[in-house]
Amino acid sequence: MPGVHHCGCHKGCWPKENIWEVGRANIKKEEKLYPENFTRILDRLLDGYDNRLRPGFGGAVTEVKTDIYVTSFGPVSDVEMEYTMDVFFRQTWVDKRLKYDGPIEILRLNNLMVTKVWTPDTFFRNGKKSISHNMTAPNKLFRIMQNGTILYTMRLTINAECPMRLVDFPMDGHACPLKFGSYAYPKSEMIYTWTKGPEKSVEVPKESSSLVQYDLVGQTVSSGTVKSITGEYVVMTVHFHLKRKMGYFMIQTYIPCIMTVILSQVSFWINKESVPARTVFGITTVLTMTTLSISARHSLPKVSYATAMDWFIAVCFAFVFSALIEFAAVNYFTNAQAEKVGESYMAVVVESHWLHELWK
């Protein structure tokens, strides 16, 4: 074209670099029309890819960024000392072997791609049983960015241990931990960090809590290391802070115990000569306290120490039992005194009768 130069610097001149960029843009525009290009991109990425080797194998440490979104928290079992929750567990890392140049910035793939690339061997250290959901298809999200950044999300149901110290039961609170880390890679090869920082990497919406006996008051996160004979490993920890609700125990235990103690004191208003009535009151209240004590223990593990509720029930039982013992003691000494008075009276009668006969 006249007036247009490709190598000079006159007005209307297009440098070679601009021509190349325009050409690449045109190619990308054309590539968008052909889905087969994405297949070629994936084939090129996987050509010679070894999913047995972590990113940066033999060199830099692999950094895995994690965050957790809790969709359902609960229930919590005091007897088994465990809790259950449903989460979206997200992991992000960079694998330079999967860098690509194509018409789309993010490759959104399904679970079939997961088995073909390297993924972190994350496991839950205090987990008893974890389930990855597979209905109607495996609930996994896998995305590859142009710079090689990988996003891997799974939906999991986690059943984990929650050590509890029940000394203050039922006015207690607990911090249930969730610990996870790499099973095979020590911190010299792989580390974990929080994606959004310590404060925002674990999200628990208010509507996700399905607890009956507890209030979920918050969560805290931390990271540390643990040593073993195979190396030193990074451990990420989330503590879910729980506070027990008192309503159930007030209705089922505390109020009945208080009423039983009051009932045991009513027996003192009954005439002391009414032995059967007072005995029935005493024995009935003792049996009632025994039943309440047994039923209160059903919701607890068989720990070797006494809880706050155990001490409360023991004091109530002592009041009830002492009322029965007090009546028995009063009845015994009253009868003993009556017998002494009777014996003295009989002695006086016999003596007066003897004197009367003597004076005759």
C-alpha positions in Angstrom: 0.0 0.0 0.0 1.4 3.4 -0.8 2.2 5.6 2.1 2.5 2.6 4.5 5.9 1.4 5.5 6.6 -1.7 7.6 10.2 -0.9 8.5 10.5 2.8 8.8 9.2 5.3 11.3 7.1 7.6 9.1 3.5 8.4 9.9 1.3 5.4 9.4 4.2 3.0 10.0 3.4 -0.4 11.7 6.3 -1.9 13.6 6.9 -5.6 13.2 6.0 -6.2 16.9 2.6 -4.7 16.4 2.0 -6.7 13.2 2.9 -9.9 15.2 0.5 -9.0 18.0 -2.3 -8.2 15.6 -1.6 -11.5 13.9 -1.7 -13.4 17.2 -5.0 -11.7 18.1 -6.5 -12.7 14.8 -5.3 -16.3 15.4 -6.9 -16.3 18.9 -10.1 -14.9 17.4 -10.1 -17.7 14.9 -9.2 -20.3 17.6 -12.3 -19.4 19.6 -14.4 -20.8 16.8 -12.8 -24.2 17.1 -13.3 -26.3 20.3 -10.8 -28.7 19.0 -8.1 -26.1 19.9 -8.8 -26.8 23.6 -8.2 -30.5 23.1 -4.9 -29.7 21.4 -4.0 -27.4 24.4 -4.7 -30.2 26.9 -2.8 -32.7 24.8 0.2 -30.4 24.7 0.1 -29.9 28.4 -0.1 -33.6 29.2 2.6 -34.5 26.6 5.5 -35.7 28.6 3.9 -34.6 31.9 4.7 -36.9 34.9 2.1 -36.7 37.6 4.3 -38.6 39.9 6.6 -35.6 40.4 5.5 -32.5 42.4 6.0 -29.1 40.8 9.5 -27.9 41.2 10.8 -31.4 42.1 14.4 -31.2 43.1 14.3 -27.5 43.4 11.9 -24.9 45.0 9.4 -25.8 47.7 5.9 -26.3 46.5 3.4 -23.9 48.2 -0.2 -25.0 48.6 -2.7 -22.3 49.6 -5.8 -23.6 51.3 -9.2 -22.2 52.5 -12.3 -23.9 53.8 -16.0 -23.0 53.3 -18.3 -24.8 55.8 -21.7 -25.6 54.4 -23.0 -27.5 57.4 -21.5 -27.9 60.9 -22.8 -30.6 63.3 -23.8 -32.7 65.0 -21.4 -32.9 67.9 -21.3 -36.1 69.9 -20.2 -35.8 73.6 -20.2 -39.6 74.1 -17.9 -40.3 71.1 -16.1 -37.0 71.4 -16.3 -36.2 67.7 -18.0 -33.9 65.3 -19.2 -33.9 61.7 -19.2 -31.1 59.1 -19.7 -30.7 55.4 -17.2 -28.4 53.7 -15.8 -27.1 50.4 -12.0 -27.7 50.7 -10.0 -25.6 48.3 -6.4 -25.9 47.4 -4.3 -23.7 45.1 -0.8 -24.2 43.8 1.4 -23.3 40.8 2.6 -26.0 38.4 4.7 -24.3 35.7 4.5 -27.4 33.6 0.9 -26.6 32.9 1.5 -23.0 31.7 -0.2 -22.4 28.3 -1.0 -19.7 25.8 -4.5 -19.9 24.4 -7.7 -18.1 23.6 -9.0 -18.5 27.1 -7.5 -17.4 30.4 -8.9 -20.2 32.6 -9.5 -23.9 31.6 -12.5 -25.1 33.6 -12.3 -28.8 33.8 -14.1 -31.7 35.5 -12.9 -34.4 37.8 -11.5 -36.5 34.9 -8.5 -34.2 34.7 -7.6 -34.6 38.4 -6.1 -38.1 37.9 -3.9 -36.9 35.1 -2.0 -34.2 36.9 -0.2 -33.9 40.2 -2.3 -33.0 43.2 -1.4 -32.5 46.9 -1.6 -35.6 49.1 -3.5 -33.7 51.8 -5.1 -35.7 54.7 -6.9 -34.9 57.9 -4.7 -35.8 60.9 -7.5 -36.1 63.4 -10.1 -37.3 61.0 -12.0 -40.5 61.8 -13.8 -40.8 58.5 -13.9 -38.5 55.5 -16.2 -38.9 52.5 -15.8 -37.3 49.1 -19.2 -36.8 47.5 -19.8 -38.6 44.2 -23.5 -38.0 43.4 -24.5 -37.4 40.7 -20.8 -37.1 39.7 -17.7 -36.6 41.8 -18.1 -33.2 43.4 -14.7 -31.8 42.3 -13.8 -28.5 40.6 -10.5 -28.3 38.7 -9.2 -25.1 36.9 -6.0 -24.3 35.2 -4.9 -20.6 34.6 -2.5 -19.5 31.9 0.3 -18.9 34.3 0.1 -22.5 35.6 -1.9 -21.8 38.7 -4.2 -24.7 39.7 -7.4 -24.4 41.7 -8.7 -27.7 43.1 -11.9 -27.8 45.1 -13.6 -30.8 46.7 -16.9 -31.3 48.7 -16.1 -33.4 51.7 -18.0 -34.7 54.8 -15.5 -34.9 57.6 -15.9 -36.8 60.9 -13.1 -35.6 63.2 -12.0 -36.1 66.9 -12.9 -33.4 69.4 -11.1 -34.0 72.7 -13.3 -32.7 75.6 -12.6 -31.9 79.2 -16.0 -32.2 80.9 -15.1 -30.9 84.4 -17.5 -27.9 84.0 -20.3 -29.8 82.3 -22.9 -28.6 81.4 -21.5 -25.0 81.7 -18.5 -25.9 79.5 -17.1 -24.9 76.2 -14.8 -26.7 73.8 -12.4 -26.0 70.9 -12.8 -28.7 68.3 -9.8 -28.9 66.0 -9.4 -29.8 62.4 -5.8 -30.7 61.5 -4.6 -31.3 58.0 -1.3 -31.5 56.1 0.8 -33.5 53.6 1.1 -37.3 54.2 4.3 -37.8 52.3 6.1 -34.5 51.7 8.0 -32.8 54.6 8.2 -29.1 54.9 11.5 -29.1 52.9 9.4 -30.1 49.8 5.9 -28.8 50.4 4.3 -26.2 52.7 0.8 -25.0 53.3 -0.4 -21.4 53.7 -3.8 -19.8 54.1 -5.2 -18.3 50.9 -6.9 -15.2 52.4 -4.8 -14.9 55.6 -5.6 -16.3 59.0 -8.8 -14.3 59.6 -10.7 -15.0 56.3 -9.6 -18.4 55.1 -12.2 -20.3 57.0 -15.8 -19.2 56.4 -18.7 -20.5 58.6 -22.0 -18.8 57.7 -24.6 -18.5 60.5 -27.1 -20.7 58.6 -24.6 -23.5 58.3 -24.7 -24.4 62.0 -27.1 -27.2 62.8 -26.2 -27.7 66.5 -28.8 -28.6 69.1 -26.8 -28.4 72.4 -24.1 -26.0 71.3 -23.6 -22.5 70.0 -20.7 -22.0 67.5 -19.2 -18.8 68.8 -16.2 -18.6 66.3 -13.2 -20.2 64.8 -9.4 -19.6 64.9 -6.7 -20.9 62.6 -3.0 -21.6 63.1 -0.1 -23.4 61.5 2.8 -25.4 62.9 5.0 -28.4 62.4 5.1 -31.9 63.7 8.2 -34.1 63.8 8.3 -37.8 63.0 10.9 -40.4 62.1 10.3 -39.6 58.4 10.7 -35.8 58.7 9.2 -32.6 59.8 5.7 -31.8 58.3 3.6 -28.7 58.2 0.3 -29.0 60.0 -2.6 -26.5 59.5 -5.1 -26.3 62.3 -8.6 -24.8 62.6 -10.3 -24.6 66.0 -14.1 -24.4 66.1 -15.1 -22.8 69.4 -18.3 -24.2 71.0 -20.4 -23.1 74.0 -22.9 -25.5 75.5 -26.6 -24.5 75.8 -28.0 -24.9 79.3 -31.7 -25.1 78.5 -32.0 -28.8 78.1 -30.2 -29.6 81.4 -32.1 -27.0 83.4 -35.4 -28.6 82.3 -34.3 -32.3 82.5 -31.9 -32.3 85.6 -31.5 -29.1 87.6 -35.2 -28.1 88.1 -36.3 -31.7 88.9 -33.4 -32.1 91.5 -34.3 -28.8 93.2 -38.0 -29.8 93.4 -37.1 -33.2 94.8 -35.0 -31.6 97.5 -37.9 -29.3 98.4 -40.3 -32.3 98.5 -38.0 -34.1 100.8 -38.2 -31.3 103.3 -42.0 -31.4 103.3 -41.9 -34.6 105.3 -40.8 -32.5 108.3 -44.3 -30.9 108.3 -46.0 -34.2 108.8 -46.8 -35.4 112.3 -43.9 -37.4 113.6 -46.3 -40.1 114.7 -47.2 -40.7 111.1 -44.3 -43.0 110.4 -45.6 -44.6 107.2 -46.3 -41.2 105.5 -42.9 -39.8 106.4 -41.2 -43.0 105.3 -42.9 -43.0 101.9 -41.7 -39.4 101.4 -38.1 -40.1 102.3 -37.8 -43.3 100.2 -39.6 -41.9 97.2 -37.3 -38.8 97.0 -34.2 -40.9 97.4 -35.3 -43.2 94.5 -36.2 -40.1 92.4 -32.7 -38.6 92.9 -31.1 -42.0 92.0 -33.1 -42.1 88.7 -32.2 -38.5 87.9 -28.5 -39.2 88.5 -28.6 -42.2 86.2 -30.5 -40.4 83.4 -28.1 -37.4 83.6 -25.1 -39.6 82.9 -26.6 -41.1 79.7 -25.6 -38.1 77.7 -21.9 -38.3 78.9 -19.0 -40.5 78.2 -17.8 -42.7 81.0 -15.1 -40.3 82.3 -13.2 -41.1 85.5 -13.6 -37.6 87.0 -16.7 -35.8 88.4 -18.4 -33.1 86.5 -20.1 -30.0 87.8 -23.5 -31.7 87.3 -22.2 -34.7 89.3 -21.4 -32.5 92.2 -24.7 -30.8 92.1 -26.6 -34.1 92.0 -24.4 -35.4 94.9 -25.3 -32.3 97.1 -29.0 -32.7 96.3 -28.8 -36.4 97.0 -27.1 -35.6 100.4 -30.0 -33.3 101.3 -32.6 -35.9 100.4 -30.8 -38.8 102.1 -30.1 -36.7 105.2 -33.9 -35.9 105.5 -34.6 -39.7 105.6 -31.8 -40.3 108.1 -32.9 -37.4 110.2 -36.5 -38.8 110.4 -35.1 -42.3 111.3 -32.9 -40.8 114.0 -35.7 -38.7 115.5 -38.1 -41.7 115.4 -35.5 -43.9 117.1 -34.6 -41.5 119.9 -38.3 -40.6 120.4 -39.2 -44.3 120.8 -36.2 -44.8 123.1 -37.2 -41.9 125.3 -40.8 -43.2 125.4 -39.6 -46.6 126.5 -37.5 -45.0 129.3 -40.5 -43.0 130.4 -42.6 -46.1 130.3 -40.2 -48.1 132.3 -39.8 -45.3 134.9 -43.6 -45.0 135.2 -43.9 -48.8 135.6 -41.2 -48.7 138.3 -43.1 -45.9 140.2 -46.4 -47.8 139.9 -44.8 -51.0 141.2 -43.1 -49.2 144.0 -46.2 -47.3 145.1 -48.2 -50.6 144.9 -45.6 -52.3 147.2 -45.7 -49.4 149.7 -49.4 -49.5 149.7 -49.3 -53.2 150.5 -46.7 -52.7 153.1 -48.8 -50.1 155.0 -51.7 -52.4 155.1 
